[in-house]
Amino acid sequence: MKSSQTKRNLIQATIDLIMDYGLEKLTINKVIEQAQSSKGSFYYYFSNIDDLLKETFLYTFAL
């Protein structure tokens, strides 16, 4: 349960950052800071920022 929440937090942080600052300024460090997560957690769920963006895109259309 906690692990799926961590992934959702990372995705939600990505959504928030894109809405606030735009896609061009999105970085892994900003995402993990916003989600209050660790870099290790990020790489557990996503292989890179492109993978995160793909998952975020799919998540927003599943809502």
MODELLER restraints for C-alpha pairs under 7 A, 6 or more apart:
rsr = mdl.restraints
at = mdl.atoms
rsr.add(forms.Gaussian(group=physical.xy_distance, feature=features.Distance(at['CA:7:A'], at['CA:45:A']), mean=6.67, stdev=0.5))
rsr.add(forms.Gaussian(group=physical.xy_distance, feature=features.Distance(at['CA:9:A'], at['CA:35:A']), mean=5.44, stdev=0.5))
rsr.add(forms.Gaussian(group=physical.xy_distance, feature=features.Distance(at['CA:10:A'], at['CA:31:A']), mean=6.47, stdev=0.5))
rsr.add(forms.Gaussian(group=physical.xy_distance, feature=features.Distance(at['CA:10:A'], at['CA:32:A']), mean=6.74, stdev=0.5))
rsr.add(forms.Gaussian(group=physical.xy_distance, feature=features.Distance(at['CA:10:A'], at['CA:35:A']), mean=5.37, stdev=0.5))
rsr.add(forms.Gaussian(group=physical.xy_distance, feature=features.Distance(at['CA:11:A'], at['CA:56:A']), mean=5.52, stdev=0.5))
rsr.add(forms.Gaussian(group=physical.xy_distance, feature=features.Distance(at['CA:13:A'], at['CA:31:A']), mean=5.75, stdev=0.5))
rsr.add(forms.Gaussian(group=physical.xy_distance, feature=features.Distance(at['CA:13:A'], at['CA:34:A']), mean=5.58, stdev=0.5))
rsr.add(forms.Gaussian(group=physical.xy_distance, feature=features.Distance(at['CA:13:A'], at['CA:35:A']), mean=5.33, stdev=0.5))
rsr.add(forms.Gaussian(group=physical.xy_distance, feature=features.Distance(at['CA:14:A'], at['CA:31:A']), mean=5.81, stdev=0.5))
rsr.add(forms.Gaussian(group=physical.xy_distance, feature=features.Distance(at['CA:17:A'], at['CA:26:A']), mean=6.87, stdev=0.5))
rsr.add(forms.Gaussian(group=physical.xy_distance, feature=features.Distance(at['CA:18:A'], at['CA:26:A']), mean=6.79, stdev=0.5))
rsr.add(forms.Gaussian(group=physical.xy_distance, feature=features.Distance(at['CA:28:A'], at['CA:49:A']), mean=6.53, stdev=0.5))
rsr.add(forms.Gaussian(group=physical.xy_distance, feature=features.Distance(at['CA:32:A'], at['CA:38:A']), mean=5.90, stdev=0.5))
rsr.add(forms.Gaussian(group=physical.xy_distance, feature=features.Distance(at['CA:32:A'], at['CA:39:A']), mean=6.55, stdev=0.5))
rsr.add(forms.Gaussian(group=physical.xy_distance, feature=features.Distance(at['CA:46:A'], at['CA:52:A']), mean=5.70, stdev=0.5))
